[in-house]
């Protein structure tokens, strides 16, 4: 028996009933969503491939944890978990990545600096380090910056100041969530009356598709297809 032609809801039902092959198809069918979300964070000094890999973990969690009784589409649930997994990775693992080449050059610069200090009893100038290490001024400066000690965000900006380094840093999650909400609100304003009613009844009043169909005087299938189309259109607006 093949499941290739089945939609998410049908594949999820197959997977929940013990058909493990349905899980692989769910991943394949939704990997484009993972890649679309990963593109939103591709400017964070993390490779796109790594972001897709992390996002796929969120997708797998969504597949395992989705419950249709919650009353919303799988794609909506997956979008939340995929984005959350990527955000968590960027927050916990650190956004700034030091390349292997920079680490190697930094070790070379630090060794030359220590030897010069030992031989001459004074700190070498940048120009001297450039000559000793055969590196450009920009490369030497970058290496020195990379070797600076990490400062605590609770450290005062200066002696006697109550303001800490953390006070100058915006909360990335809060900003990201705010931007997402603003973008979503703008996208919702562009919906026509029928689509707006579908979203309002399904996601703000938390009604089932059957209840929505009775209120709007259409079939449950029409509500289901409309909801899927609306969510896809909204998602495209948010990720582009």
Buried (B, 14 or more C-beta within 10 A) or exposed (E): EEBEEBEBBEBBEBBBEEBEEBBEBBBEBBBEBBBBBBBBBEEBEBEEEBBBBBBBBBBBBBBEEBEEEEEBBBBBBBBEBBBBBBBBBBEEEEEEEEEEEBEEBBEBBBEBBEEBEEEEEEEBEEEBBBEBBEBEEEBBBBBBEBBEEEEEEEEEBEEEEEEBEEEEEEEEEEEBEEEEEEBBEEBBEEBEEEBBBBBBBBBEEEBBBEBBBEBBEBEBEBBBEBBBEBBEBBBEBBBE
